[in-house]
Amino acid sequence: MWHRTELTPELLRLLESWEYGLQYLLPGVMGWKDQSHPQQCFVDDPADPRLLLASIDINLIVLGDPARYPQAVADLVGLSFDPPDAWPDEAAREVMAKHDVTHTQAGVEALGPALHELAWAAGFTDKSDRHESAHFYWLEGPPRFAERVKHPCRVVEGLELYELMCRATDYDESGEYTRKCLETGPSFVCEVGAEPVCWSCTHVSGAMGMIYVPPEQRNRGYGRTLAAFQIDYMLKRDGLAWCFVLGTNTPSLKMMESFSPGRIKEQVYWRQWRWPE
């Protein structure tokens, strides 16, 4: 059973021993607004927690000991929560209603593929159109990449870059998520001759995201310039910059590695789960 708990300093110290847990949840603890901070947290055993489930609307993040994944999946199949109505909670139900979801569904993130493989065996179905995994990078400390900013860049608040940002992703056909990102946090643009040549934003979680260089502007260093500018902005504001880079995005992986960031060894896997009938 999943037992609701507080995200306490003691639990954070335990998460730190799970390698990827502390870095992943730290932005929320530091005060990112909206979806970034888990609305609820659960552990598998209050006396001896080995797994943590963070709930952000209908997104679930599972961290901890893979040896306990089978029981975790069994509890999710039965929606075994203490208290019984803890999930889906009101926030999750609002999201489901908004998107006309008629059956319990959730986006689930976990380190490595094992949790998802167990879920399919237990009767969950995969609603994902895309099967992706990503590397998790983070940097801490003071700003330090000013010498890498070779072209003019600026910070943008609001929807100024909306039309440009809609070109940066193929997974947000409605543009709703892109709009929310721009409304929630800053976006960034690199300009040459007053013309935008590269742009990016922050995800609603606070992560760096959706950096895009038009094909005709590539291989000129604009992406590296904007990444350096954005990283320094985030380090100055929060002392932390972090991002996910898809495992298939070789240019972005090489670019992020050039900043010597911290990196989680295993990849993060995203899936859309639909509960068994």
CYANA upper distance limits for C-alpha pairs under 8 A (distance plus 0.5 A):
  1 MET  CA     44 ASP  CA      6.56
  1 MET  CA     45 ASP  CA      8.26
  1 MET  CA     72 ALA  CA      8.15
  1 MET  CA     75 ASP  CA      6.01
  1 MET  CA     80 SER  CA      5.59
  1 MET  CA     81 PHE  CA      6.11
  1 MET  CA     82 ASP  CA      7.42
  2 TRP  CA     42 PHE  CA      6.06
  2 TRP  CA     43 VAL  CA      6.07
  2 TRP  CA     44 ASP  CA      5.43
  2 TRP  CA     45 ASP  CA      7.95
  2 TRP  CA     53 LEU  CA      8.37
  2 TRP  CA     72 ALA  CA      8.38
  2 TRP  CA     75 ASP  CA      7.51
  2 TRP  CA     80 SER  CA      6.78
  2 TRP  CA     81 PHE  CA      5.25
  2 TRP  CA     82 ASP  CA      6.58
  3 HIS  CA     42 PHE  CA      5.51
  3 HIS  CA     43 VAL  CA      5.85
  3 HIS  CA     44 ASP  CA      6.73
  3 HIS  CA     45 ASP  CA      7.50
  3 HIS  CA     46 PRO  CA      7.41
  3 HIS  CA     81 PHE  CA      6.55
  3 HIS  CA     82 ASP  CA      5.35
  3 HIS  CA     83 PRO  CA      7.77
  4 ARG  CA     40 GLN  CA      7.60
  4 ARG  CA     41 CYS  CA      6.27
  4 ARG  CA     42 PHE  CA      4.74
  4 ARG  CA     43 VAL  CA      7.12
  4 ARG  CA     81 PHE  CA      8.09
  4 ARG  CA     82 ASP  CA      6.70
  4 ARG  CA     83 PRO  CA      7.73
  4 ARG  CA     86 ALA  CA      8.14
  5 THR  CA     40 GLN  CA      8.15
  5 THR  CA     41 CYS  CA      6.12
  5 THR  CA     42 PHE  CA      5.85
  5 THR  CA     43 VAL  CA      7.31
  5 THR  CA     46 PRO  CA      8.50
  6 GLU  CA     40 GLN  CA      8.29
  6 GLU  CA     41 CYS  CA      6.88
  6 GLU  CA     42 PHE  CA      8.45
  7 LEU  CA     11 LEU  CA      6.65
  7 LEU  CA     12 LEU  CA      7.40
  7 LEU  CA     41 CYS  CA      7.12
  8 THR  CA     12 LEU  CA      6.73
  9 PRO  CA     13 ARG  CA      6.73
 10 GLU  CA     14 LEU  CA      6.94
 11 LEU  CA     15 LEU  CA      6.61
 12 LEU  CA     16 GLU  CA      6.69
 12 LEU  CA     22 LEU  CA      6.75
 13 ARG  CA     17 SER  CA      7.42
 13 ARG  CA     22 LEU  CA      8.27
 14 LEU  CA     18 TRP  CA      7.49
 15 LEU  CA     19 GLU  CA      7.62
 15 LEU  CA     20 TYR  CA      8.20
 15 LEU  CA     21 GLY  CA      5.53
 15 LEU  CA     22 LEU  CA      5.84
 15 LEU  CA     64 GLY  CA      8.14
 16 GLU  CA     20 TYR  CA      7.64
 16 GLU  CA     21 GLY  CA      6.53
 16 GLU  CA     22 LEU  CA      5.40
 16 GLU  CA     23 GLN  CA      8.34
 17 SER  CA     21 GLY  CA      8.47
 18 TRP  CA     22 LEU  CA      8.21
 18 TRP  CA     63 LEU  CA      8.02
 18 TRP  CA     64 GLY  CA      6.37
 18 TRP  CA     65 ASP  CA      8.19
 19 GLU  CA     23 GLN  CA      8.43
 19 GLU  CA    264 ILE  CA      8.00
 20 TYR  CA     24 TYR  CA      6.70
 20 TYR  CA     63 LEU  CA      8.43
 20 TYR  CA    264 ILE  CA      6.68
 21 GLY  CA     25 LEU  CA      6.77
 21 GLY  CA     63 LEU  CA      6.70
 21 GLY  CA     64 GLY  CA      8.13
 22 LEU  CA     26 LEU  CA      6.12
 23 GLN  CA     27 PRO  CA      8.10
 23 GLN  CA    138 TRP  CA      8.16
 25 LEU  CA     29 VAL  CA      7.05
 25 LEU  CA     37 HIS  CA      8.15
 26 LEU  CA     30 MET  CA      6.57
 27 PRO  CA     31 GLY  CA      7.16
 27 PRO  CA     32 TRP  CA      6.54
 27 PRO  CA     36 SER  CA      7.68
 27 PRO  CA     37 HIS  CA      8.09
 27 PRO  CA    205 SER  CA      8.25
 27 PRO  CA    206 GLY  CA      7.60
 27 PRO  CA    240 LEU  CA      8.30
 28 GLY  CA     32 TRP  CA      5.57
 28 GLY  CA     33 LYS  CA      7.96
 28 GLY  CA     36 SER  CA      5.64
 28 GLY  CA     37 HIS  CA      4.53
 28 GLY  CA     38 PRO  CA      7.51
 28 GLY  CA    205 SER  CA      8.20
 29 VAL  CA     37 HIS  CA      7.10
 31 GLY  CA     37 HIS  CA      7.86
 32 TRP  CA     36 SER  CA      6.16
 32 TRP  CA     37 HIS  CA      6.94
 32 TRP  CA    205 SER  CA      7.62
 32 TRP  CA    206 GLY  CA      7.11
 33 LYS  CA     37 HIS  CA      7.12
 33 LYS  CA    205 SER  CA      8.47
 34 ASP  CA    184 THR  CA      8.48
 34 ASP  CA    204 VAL  CA      7.79
 34 ASP  CA    205 SER  CA      8.38
 35 GLN  CA     39 GLN  CA      8.27
 35 GLN  CA     56 ILE  CA      6.50
 35 GLN  CA     57 ASP  CA      7.97
 35 GLN  CA    204 VAL  CA      6.89
 35 GLN  CA    205 SER  CA      6.60
 36 SER  CA     56 ILE  CA      8.06
 36 SER  CA    204 VAL  CA      6.95
 36 SER  CA    205 SER  CA      4.60
 36 SER  CA    206 GLY  CA      7.29
 37 HIS  CA     56 ILE  CA      7.83
 37 HIS  CA    205 SER  CA      8.30
 38 PRO  CA     54 ALA  CA      6.14
 38 PRO  CA     55 SER  CA      5.98
 38 PRO  CA     56 ILE  CA      5.59
 39 GLN  CA     54 ALA  CA      8.07
 39 GLN  CA     55 SER  CA      6.31
 39 GLN  CA     56 ILE  CA      5.94
 39 GLN  CA     57 ASP  CA      7.80
 40 GLN  CA     54 ALA  CA      6.48
 40 GLN  CA     55 SER  CA      5.66
 40 GLN  CA     56 ILE  CA      7.66
 41 CYS  CA     52 LEU  CA      7.43
 41 CYS  CA     53 LEU  CA      6.18
 41 CYS  CA     54 ALA  CA      5.06
 41 CYS  CA     55 SER  CA      6.66
 42 PHE  CA     52 LEU  CA      6.13
 42 PHE  CA     53 LEU  CA      5.48
 42 PHE  CA     54 ALA  CA      6.96
 43 VAL  CA     49 PRO  CA      6.21
 43 VAL  CA     50 ARG  CA      7.81
 43 VAL  CA     51 LEU  CA      6.09
 43 VAL  CA     52 LEU  CA      5.10
 43 VAL  CA     53 LEU  CA      6.75
 44 ASP  CA     49 PRO  CA      6.25
 44 ASP  CA     50 ARG  CA      7.13
 44 ASP  CA     51 LEU  CA      6.05
 44 ASP  CA     52 LEU  CA      7.25
 44 ASP  CA     72 ALA  CA      7.78
 45 ASP  CA     49 PRO  CA      5.17
 45 ASP  CA     50 ARG  CA      7.67
 45 ASP  CA     51 LEU  CA      8.44
 50 ARG  CA     64 GLY  CA      6.10
 50 ARG  CA     65 ASP  CA      6.07
 50 ARG  CA     68 ARG  CA      7.86
 51 LEU  CA     62 VAL  CA      7.53
 51 LEU  CA     63 LEU  CA      6.16
 51 LEU  CA     64 GLY  CA      4.88
 51 LEU  CA     65 ASP  CA      6.48
 51 LEU  CA     68 ARG  CA      7.74
 52 LEU  CA     61 ILE  CA      8.42
 52 LEU  CA     62 VAL  CA      6.32
 52 LEU  CA     63 LEU  CA      5.74
 52 LEU  CA     64 GLY  CA      6.78
 53 LEU  CA     60 LEU  CA      7.03
 53 LEU  CA     61 ILE  CA      6.07
 53 LEU  CA     62 VAL  CA      5.25
 53 LEU  CA     63 LEU  CA      7.10
 54 ALA  CA     60 LEU  CA      6.15
 54 ALA  CA     61 ILE  CA      5.53
 54 ALA  CA     62 VAL  CA      7.14
 55 SER  CA     59 ASN  CA      6.46
 55 SER  CA     60 LEU  CA      5.30
 55 SER  CA     61 ILE  CA      7.13
 56 ILE  CA     60 LEU  CA      6.82
 56 ILE  CA     92 ALA  CA      8.31
 57 ASP  CA     89 ASP  CA      8.44
 57 ASP  CA     91 ALA  CA      5.86
 57 ASP  CA     92 ALA  CA      4.81
 57 ASP  CA     95 VAL  CA      7.35
 58 ILE  CA     88 PRO  CA      8.01
 58 ILE  CA     91 ALA  CA      8.48
 58 ILE  CA     92 ALA  CA      5.47
 58 ILE  CA     95 VAL  CA      7.57
 58 ILE  CA     96 MET  CA      8.20
 58 ILE  CA    105 GLN  CA      7.64
 58 ILE  CA    106 ALA  CA      5.27
 58 ILE  CA    107 GLY  CA      6.76
 59 ASN  CA    106 ALA  CA      5.95
 59 ASN  CA    107 GLY  CA      5.07
 59 ASN  CA    108 VAL  CA      6.30
 59 ASN  CA    109 GLU  CA      8.26
 60 LEU  CA    106 ALA  CA      7.27
 60 LEU  CA    107 GLY  CA      6.62
 60 LEU  CA    108 VAL  CA      5.29
 60 LEU  CA    109 GLU  CA      6.85
 61 ILE  CA    108 VAL  CA      6.36
 61 ILE  CA    109 GLU  CA      5.39
 61 ILE  CA    110 ALA  CA      6.64
 62 VAL  CA    108 VAL  CA      7.98
 62 VAL  CA    109 GLU  CA      6.82
 62 VAL  CA    110 ALA  CA      5.73
 62 VAL  CA    111 LEU  CA      8.35
 63 LEU  CA    110 ALA  CA      6.94
 63 LEU  CA    111 LEU  CA      7.67
 65 ASP  CA     69 TYR  CA      7.71
 66 PRO  CA    114 ALA  CA      8.06
 66 PRO  CA    115 LEU  CA      8.08
 68 ARG  CA     72 ALA  CA      6.85
 69 TYR  CA     73 VAL  CA      6.60
 69 TYR  CA    114 ALA  CA      8.49
 69 TYR  CA    115 LEU  CA      6.55
 69 TYR  CA    118 LEU  CA      8.27
 70 PRO  CA     74 ALA  CA      6.79
 70 PRO  CA    115 LEU  CA      8.36
 70 PRO  CA    118 LEU  CA      7.25
 71 GLN  CA     75 ASP  CA      6.65
 72 ALA  CA     76 LEU  CA      6.77
 73 VAL  CA     77 VAL  CA      6.65
 73 VAL  CA    115 LEU  CA      8.04
 73 VAL  CA    118 LEU  CA      7.53
 73 VAL  CA    119 ALA  CA      6.57
 73 VAL  CA    122 ALA  CA      8.00
 74 ALA  CA     78 GLY  CA      6.99
 74 ALA  CA    122 ALA  CA      8.04
 75 ASP  CA     79 LEU  CA      6.31
 75 ASP  CA     80 SER  CA      5.37
 75 ASP  CA     81 PHE  CA      8.14
 76 LEU  CA     80 SER  CA      6.72
 77 VAL  CA    122 ALA  CA      8.07
 77 VAL  CA    124 PHE  CA      8.33
 77 VAL  CA    275 TRP  CA      7.15
 77 VAL  CA    276 PRO  CA      7.54
 79 LEU  CA     84 PRO  CA      8.48
 79 LEU  CA     87 TRP  CA      7.98
 80 SER  CA     84 PRO  CA      7.23
 81 PHE  CA     85 ASP  CA      7.51
 81 PHE  CA     86 ALA  CA      6.67
 81 PHE  CA     87 TRP  CA      7.49
 82 ASP  CA     86 ALA  CA      7.18
 85 ASP  CA     89 ASP  CA      7.27
 87 TRP  CA     92 ALA  CA      8.09
 88 PRO  CA     92 ALA  CA      5.88
 88 PRO  CA     93 ARG  CA      6.69
 88 PRO  CA    104 THR  CA      8.48
 89 ASP  CA     93 ARG  CA      6.66
 90 GLU  CA     94 GLU  CA      6.65
 91 ALA  CA     95 VAL  CA      7.04
 92 ALA  CA     96 MET  CA      6.76
 93 ARG  CA     97 ALA  CA      6.54
 94 GLU  CA     98 LYS  CA      6.61
 95 VAL  CA     99 HIS  CA      6.86
 96 MET  CA    100 ASP  CA      6.43
 96 MET  CA    101 VAL  CA      5.26
 96 MET  CA    102 THR  CA      7.87
 96 MET  CA    105 GLN  CA      8.47
 97 ALA  CA    101 VAL  CA      6.52
 97 ALA  CA    102 THR  CA      8.32
101 VAL  CA    105 GLN  CA      7.90
103 HIS  CA    274 ARG  CA      7.71
103 HIS  CA    275 TRP  CA      7.80
104 THR  CA    274 ARG  CA      6.60
104 THR  CA    275 TRP  CA      6.19
105 GLN  CA    272 GLN  CA      7.60
105 GLN  CA    273 TRP  CA      6.04
105 GLN  CA    274 ARG  CA      4.96
105 GLN  CA    275 TRP  CA      6.68
106 ALA  CA    272 GLN  CA      6.25
106 ALA  CA    273 TRP  CA      5.83
106 ALA  CA    274 ARG  CA      7.20
107 GLY  CA    270 TRP  CA      7.48
107 GLY  CA    271 ARG  CA      6.23
107 GLY  CA    272 GLN  CA      4.88
107 GLY  CA    273 TRP  CA      6.55
108 VAL  CA    270 TRP  CA      6.32
108 VAL  CA    271 ARG  CA      5.92
108 VAL  CA    272 GLN  CA      6.65
108 VAL  CA    273 TRP  CA      7.23
109 GLU  CA    268 VAL  CA      7.24
109 GLU  CA    269 TYR  CA      6.16
109 GLU  CA    270 TRP  CA      5.20
109 GLU  CA    271 ARG  CA      7.14
110 ALA  CA    115 LEU  CA      7.43
110 ALA  CA    268 VAL  CA      6.26
110 ALA  CA    269 TYR  CA      6.12
110 ALA  CA    270 TRP  CA      7.46
111 LEU  CA    266 GLU  CA      6.92
111 LEU  CA    267 GLN  CA      6.57
111 LEU  CA    268 VAL  CA      5.11
111 LEU  CA    269 TYR  CA      6.69
112 GLY  CA    266 GLU  CA      6.66
112 GLY  CA    267 GLN  CA      6.36
112 GLY  CA    268 VAL  CA      6.40
112 GLY  CA    269 TYR  CA      6.61
113 PRO  CA    117 GLU  CA      6.83
113 PRO  CA    269 TYR  CA      6.79
114 ALA  CA    118 LEU  CA      6.83
115 LEU  CA    119 ALA  CA      6.80
116 HIS  CA    120 TRP  CA      6.88
116 HIS  CA    271 ARG  CA      8.02
117 GLU  CA    121 ALA  CA      6.96
118 LEU  CA    122 ALA  CA      6.72
119 ALA  CA    123 GLY  CA      6.99
119 ALA  CA    124 PHE  CA      5.97
120 TRP  CA    124 PHE  CA      5.41
120 TRP  CA    125 THR  CA      6.60
120 TRP  CA    126 ASP  CA      8.04
123 GLY  CA    275 TRP  CA      8.02
123 GLY  CA    276 PRO  CA      5.87
124 PHE  CA    273 TRP  CA      6.80
124 PHE  CA    274 ARG  CA      6.15
124 PHE  CA    275 TRP  CA      5.63
124 PHE  CA    276 PRO  CA      5.59
125 THR  CA    273 TRP  CA      6.44
125 THR  CA    274 ARG  CA      5.73
125 THR  CA    275 TRP  CA      7.37
125 THR  CA    276 PRO  CA      7.59
126 ASP  CA    271 ARG  CA      7.35
126 ASP  CA    272 GLN  CA      6.23
126 ASP  CA    273 TRP  CA      5.74
126 ASP  CA    274 ARG  CA      6.88
127 LYS  CA    271 ARG  CA      7.96
127 LYS  CA    272 GLN  CA      5.45
127 LYS  CA    273 TRP  CA      6.46
127 LYS  CA    274 ARG  CA      7.00
128 SER  CA    271 ARG  CA      6.34
128 SER  CA    272 GLN  CA      5.50
128 SER  CA    273 TRP  CA      8.26
131 HIS  CA    270 TRP  CA      7.73
131 HIS  CA    271 ARG  CA      7.39
132 GLU  CA    246 LEU  CA      7.53
132 GLU  CA    247 GLY  CA      8.25
132 GLU  CA    269 TYR  CA      6.83
132 GLU  CA    270 TRP  CA      6.81
132 GLU  CA    271 ARG  CA      8.44
133 SER  CA    246 LEU  CA      6.44
133 SER  CA    247 GLY  CA      6.49
133 SER  CA    267 GLN  CA      6.50
133 SER  CA    268 VAL  CA      5.85
133 SER  CA    269 TYR  CA      4.94
133 SER  CA    270 TRP  CA      6.86
134 ALA  CA    244 PHE  CA      6.27
134 ALA  CA    245 VAL  CA      5.66
134 ALA  CA    246 LEU  CA      4.57
134 ALA  CA    247 GLY  CA      5.44
134 ALA  CA    267 GLN  CA      5.81
134 ALA  CA    268 VAL  CA      5.74
134 ALA  CA    269 TYR  CA      7.20
135 HIS  CA    244 PHE  CA      5.97
135 HIS  CA    245 VAL  CA      5.73
135 HIS  CA    246 LEU  CA      6.78
135 HIS  CA    247 GLY  CA      6.77
135 HIS  CA    263 ARG  CA      7.87
135 HIS  CA    264 ILE  CA      7.43
135 HIS  CA    265 LYS  CA      8.49
135 HIS  CA    266 GLU  CA      7.82
135 HIS  CA    267 GLN  CA      5.48
135 HIS  CA    268 VAL  CA      6.83
136 PHE  CA    242 TRP  CA      7.98
136 PHE  CA    243 CYS  CA      6.47
136 PHE  CA    244 PHE  CA      5.16
136 PHE  CA    245 VAL  CA      7.16
136 PHE  CA    263 ARG  CA      6.31
136 PHE  CA    264 ILE  CA      6.21
136 PHE  CA    267 GLN  CA      7.62
136 PHE  CA    268 VAL  CA      7.75
137 TYR  CA    242 TRP  CA      6.05
137 TYR  CA    243 CYS  CA      5.98
137 TYR  CA    244 PHE  CA      6.87
137 TYR  CA    245 VAL  CA      8.40
137 TYR  CA    256 MET  CA      8.20
137 TYR  CA    261 PRO  CA      6.53
137 TYR  CA    262 GLY  CA      6.07
137 TYR  CA    263 ARG  CA      5.13
137 TYR  CA    264 ILE  CA      7.32
138 TRP  CA    240 LEU  CA      7.59
138 TRP  CA    241 ALA  CA      6.10
138 TRP  CA    242 TRP  CA      4.57
138 TRP  CA    243 CYS  CA      7.02
138 TRP  CA    261 PRO  CA      6.06
138 TRP  CA    262 GLY  CA      5.68
138 TRP  CA    263 ARG  CA      7.08
139 LEU  CA    235 LEU  CA      8.31
139 LEU  CA    240 LEU  CA      6.25
139 LEU  CA    241 ALA  CA      5.71
139 LEU  CA    242 TRP  CA      6.79
139 LEU  CA    261 PRO  CA      5.68
139 LEU  CA    262 GLY  CA      6.64
140 GLU  CA    235 LEU  CA      7.14
140 GLU  CA    239 GLY  CA      6.00
140 GLU  CA    240 LEU  CA      5.11
140 GLU  CA    241 ALA  CA      7.06
141 GLY  CA    235 LEU  CA      6.89
141 GLY  CA    239 GLY  CA      5.76
141 GLY  CA    240 LEU  CA      7.31
142 PRO  CA    232 ASP  CA      8.16
142 PRO  CA    235 LEU  CA      6.20
142 PRO  CA    236 LYS  CA      6.65
142 PRO  CA    239 GLY  CA      6.83
143 PRO  CA    231 ILE  CA      8.02
143 PRO  CA    232 ASP  CA      4.97
143 PRO  CA    233 TYR  CA      7.74
143 PRO  CA    235 LEU  CA      5.84
143 PRO  CA    236 LYS  CA      6.19
144 ARG  CA    232 ASP  CA      7.03
145 PHE  CA    149 VAL  CA      7.72
145 PHE  CA    228 ALA  CA      6.16
145 PHE  CA    229 PHE  CA      7.84
145 PHE  CA    231 ILE  CA      8.40
145 PHE  CA    232 ASP  CA      6.86
146 ALA  CA    228 ALA  CA      7.57
146 ALA  CA    229 PHE  CA      7.54
146 ALA  CA    232 ASP  CA      7.90
148 ARG  CA    224 ARG  CA      8.00
148 ARG  CA    225 THR  CA      6.45
148 ARG  CA    228 ALA  CA      6.67
149 VAL  CA    153 CYS  CA      8.44
149 VAL  CA    224 ARG  CA      8.28
149 VAL  CA    225 THR  CA      5.03
149 VAL  CA    226 LEU  CA      7.50
149 VAL  CA    228 ALA  CA      6.65
149 VAL  CA    229 PHE  CA      6.62
150 LYS  CA    221 GLY  CA      8.48
150 LYS  CA    222 TYR  CA      8.50
150 LYS  CA    225 THR  CA      6.33
151 HIS  CA    190 CYS  CA      7.26
151 HIS  CA    191 GLU  CA      7.62
151 HIS  CA    192 VAL  CA      7.51
151 HIS  CA    222 TYR  CA      7.63
151 HIS  CA    225 THR  CA      6.98
152 PRO  CA    190 CYS  CA      6.25
152 PRO  CA    191 GLU  CA      6.14
152 PRO  CA    192 VAL  CA      7.26
153 CYS  CA    188 PHE  CA      7.68
153 CYS  CA    189 VAL  CA      6.10
153 CYS  CA    190 CYS  CA      4.77
153 CYS  CA    191 GLU  CA      6.63
153 CYS  CA    226 LEU  CA      7.22
153 CYS  CA    229 PHE  CA      7.56
154 ARG  CA    188 PHE  CA      6.40
154 ARG  CA    189 VAL  CA      6.21
154 ARG  CA    190 CYS  CA      7.22
155 VAL  CA    186 PRO  CA      7.10
155 VAL  CA    187 SER  CA      6.49
155 VAL  CA    188 PHE  CA      5.23
155 VAL  CA    189 VAL  CA      7.25
156 VAL  CA    160 GLU  CA      7.68
156 VAL  CA    161 LEU  CA      8.25
156 VAL  CA    186 PRO  CA      6.28
156 VAL  CA    187 SER  CA      5.54
156 VAL  CA    188 PHE  CA      6.10
156 VAL  CA    189 VAL  CA      7.88
157 GLU  CA    182 LEU  CA      7.61
157 GLU  CA    183 GLU  CA      8.05
157 GLU  CA    185 GLY  CA      7.70
157 GLU  CA    186 PRO  CA      5.62
157 GLU  CA    187 SER  CA      6.82
158 GLY  CA    182 LEU  CA      6.05
158 GLY  CA    183 GLU  CA      5.82
158 GLY  CA    185 GLY  CA      8.50
158 GLY  CA    186 PRO  CA      7.82
158 GLY  CA    187 SER  CA      8.45
159 LEU  CA    179 ARG  CA      7.52
159 LEU  CA    182 LEU  CA      6.30
159 LEU  CA    183 GLU  CA      7.24
161 LEU  CA    165 MET  CA      6.40
161 LEU  CA    187 SER  CA      8.05
162 TYR  CA    166 CYS  CA      6.74
162 TYR  CA    178 THR  CA      7.80
162 TYR  CA    179 ARG  CA      7.17
162 TYR  CA    182 LEU  CA      7.85
163 GLU  CA    167 ARG  CA      7.67
164 LEU  CA    168 ALA  CA      7.71
164 LEU  CA    199 TRP  CA      8.13
165 MET  CA    169 THR  CA      8.03
165 MET  CA    178 THR  CA      7.54
165 MET  CA    199 TRP  CA      7.69
165 MET  CA    200 SER  CA      7.59
165 MET  CA    201 CYS  CA      8.46
165 MET  CA    210 MET  CA      8.01
165 MET  CA    212 TYR  CA      8.37
166 CYS  CA    172 ASP  CA      8.35
166 CYS  CA    175 GLY  CA      6.91
166 CYS  CA    178 THR  CA      7.31
167 ARG  CA    212 TYR  CA      8.35
168 ALA  CA    210 MET  CA      6.19
168 ALA  CA    211 ILE  CA      7.30
168 ALA  CA    212 TYR  CA      5.79
169 THR  CA    210 MET  CA      7.13
172 ASP  CA    176 GLU  CA      7.57
172 ASP  CA    177 TYR  CA      6.93
172 ASP  CA    178 THR  CA      7.60
175 GLY  CA    179 ARG  CA      6.64
176 GLU  CA    180 LYS  CA      6.81
177 TYR  CA    181 CYS  CA      6.73
178 THR  CA    182 LEU  CA      6.88
179 ARG  CA    183 GLU  CA      6.69
180 LYS  CA    184 THR  CA      6.42
180 LYS  CA    204 VAL  CA      7.65
181 CYS  CA    185 GLY  CA      6.58
181 CYS  CA    201 CYS  CA      7.62
181 CYS  CA    202 THR  CA      6.77
181 CYS  CA    203 HIS  CA      5.79
181 CYS  CA    204 VAL  CA      5.68
182 LEU  CA    186 PRO  CA      6.81
182 LEU  CA    187 SER  CA      6.87
182 LEU  CA    201 CYS  CA      7.34
182 LEU  CA    202 THR  CA      7.98
184 THR  CA    204 VAL  CA      6.65
185 GLY  CA    201 CYS  CA      8.01
185 GLY  CA    202 THR  CA      6.44
185 GLY  CA    203 HIS  CA      8.00
185 GLY  CA    204 VAL  CA      7.50
185 GLY  CA    206 GLY  CA      7.79
186 PRO  CA    201 CYS  CA      6.67
186 PRO  CA    202 THR  CA      6.79
187 SER  CA    199 TRP  CA      8.07
187 SER  CA    200 SER  CA      6.24
187 SER  CA    201 CYS  CA      4.38
187 SER  CA    202 THR  CA      6.76
188 PHE  CA    199 TRP  CA      6.05
188 PHE  CA    200 SER  CA      5.73
188 PHE  CA    201 CYS  CA      6.37
188 PHE  CA    226 LEU  CA      7.91
188 PHE  CA    230 GLN  CA      7.47
189 VAL  CA    196 PRO  CA      6.93
189 VAL  CA    197 VAL  CA      8.10
189 VAL  CA    198 CYS  CA      6.32
189 VAL  CA    199 TRP  CA      4.79
189 VAL  CA    200 SER  CA      7.04
189 VAL  CA    226 LEU  CA      7.52
190 CYS  CA    196 PRO  CA      6.27
190 CYS  CA    197 VAL  CA      6.28
190 CYS  CA    198 CYS  CA      5.65
190 CYS  CA    199 TRP  CA      6.68
190 CYS  CA    222 TYR  CA      7.40
190 CYS  CA    225 THR  CA      8.18
190 CYS  CA    226 LEU  CA      6.51
191 GLU  CA    195 GLU  CA      5.57
191 GLU  CA    196 PRO  CA      4.81
191 GLU  CA    197 VAL  CA      5.99
191 GLU  CA    198 CYS  CA      7.67
192 VAL  CA    196 PRO  CA      7.04
192 VAL  CA    197 VAL  CA      7.14
197 VAL  CA    213 VAL  CA      6.80
197 VAL  CA    214 PRO  CA      7.42
197 VAL  CA    217 GLN  CA      6.77
197 VAL  CA    222 TYR  CA      7.43
198 CYS  CA    211 ILE  CA      7.72
198 CYS  CA    212 TYR  CA      6.13
198 CYS  CA    213 VAL  CA      5.09
198 CYS  CA    214 PRO  CA      7.52
198 CYS  CA    217 GLN  CA      8.50
198 CYS  CA    222 TYR  CA      6.68
198 CYS  CA    223 GLY  CA      6.80
198 CYS  CA    226 LEU  CA      7.65
199 TRP  CA    210 MET  CA      8.46
199 TRP  CA    211 ILE  CA      6.12
199 TRP  CA    212 TYR  CA      6.04
199 TRP  CA    213 VAL  CA      7.39
199 TRP  CA    226 LEU  CA      7.82
200 SER  CA    208 MET  CA      8.24
200 SER  CA    209 GLY  CA      6.69
200 SER  CA    210 MET  CA      5.76
200 SER  CA    211 ILE  CA      4.55
200 SER  CA    212 TYR  CA      6.79
200 SER  CA    226 LEU  CA      8.41
201 CYS  CA    208 MET  CA      6.88
201 CYS  CA    209 GLY  CA      6.00
201 CYS  CA    210 MET  CA      6.69
201 CYS  CA    211 ILE  CA      7.46
202 THR  CA    206 GLY  CA      6.01
202 THR  CA    207 ALA  CA      5.94
202 THR  CA    208 MET  CA      5.16
202 THR  CA    209 GLY  CA      5.70
202 THR  CA    210 MET  CA      8.23
203 HIS  CA    207 ALA  CA      5.73
203 HIS  CA    208 MET  CA      6.80
203 HIS  CA    209 GLY  CA      6.29
207 ALA  CA    241 ALA  CA      7.59
207 ALA  CA    242 TRP  CA      5.83
207 ALA  CA    243 CYS  CA      5.44
207 ALA  CA    244 PHE  CA      8.05
208 MET  CA    230 GLN  CA      8.37
208 MET  CA    241 ALA  CA      7.75
208 MET  CA    242 TRP  CA      6.62
208 MET  CA    243 CYS  CA      5.50
208 MET  CA    244 PHE  CA      8.26
209 GLY  CA    243 CYS  CA      7.25
209 GLY  CA    244 PHE  CA      8.26
211 ILE  CA    223 GLY  CA      7.83
211 ILE  CA    227 ALA  CA      8.42
212 TYR  CA    223 GLY  CA      7.87
213 VAL  CA    217 GLN  CA      6.73
213 VAL  CA    218 ARG  CA      6.54
213 VAL  CA    222 TYR  CA      7.86
213 VAL  CA    223 GLY  CA      6.95
214 PRO  CA    218 ARG  CA      7.02
217 GLN  CA    222 TYR  CA      8.26
218 ARG  CA    222 TYR  CA      7.86
218 ARG  CA    223 GLY  CA      8.47
221 GLY  CA    225 THR  CA      6.69
222 TYR  CA    226 LEU  CA      6.71
223 GLY  CA    227 ALA  CA      6.58
224 ARG  CA    228 ALA  CA      6.68
224 ARG  CA    255 MET  CA      7.21
225 THR  CA    229 PHE  CA      6.76
226 LEU  CA    230 GLN  CA      6.54
227 ALA  CA    231 ILE  CA      6.49
228 ALA  CA    232 ASP  CA      6.68
229 PHE  CA    233 TYR  CA      6.72
230 GLN  CA    234 MET  CA      6.72
231 ILE  CA    235 LEU  CA      6.58
231 ILE  CA    241 ALA  CA      6.28
232 ASP  CA    236 LYS  CA      6.50
233 TYR  CA    237 ARG  CA      6.67
234 MET  CA    238 ASP  CA      6.16
234 MET  CA    239 GLY  CA      7.17
234 MET  CA    240 LEU  CA      6.70
234 MET  CA    241 ALA  CA      5.95
235 LEU  CA    239 GLY  CA      4.60
235 LEU  CA    240 LEU  CA      5.50
235 LEU  CA    241 ALA  CA      6.37
245 VAL  CA    249 ASN  CA      7.31
245 VAL  CA    252 SER  CA      7.29
245 VAL  CA    253 LEU  CA      6.93
246 LEU  CA    253 LEU  CA      8.44
247 GLY  CA    253 LEU  CA      8.13
247 GLY  CA    267 GLN  CA      8.35
249 ASN  CA    253 LEU  CA      6.73
250 THR  CA    254 LYS  CA      6.71
251 PRO  CA    255 MET  CA      6.70
252 SER  CA    256 MET  CA      6.59
253 LEU  CA    257 GLU  CA      6.64
254 LYS  CA    258 SER  CA      6.87
255 MET  CA    259 PHE  CA      7.79
256 MET  CA    260 SER  CA      7.88
256 MET  CA    261 PRO  CA      7.72
257 GLU  CA    261 PRO  CA      6.99
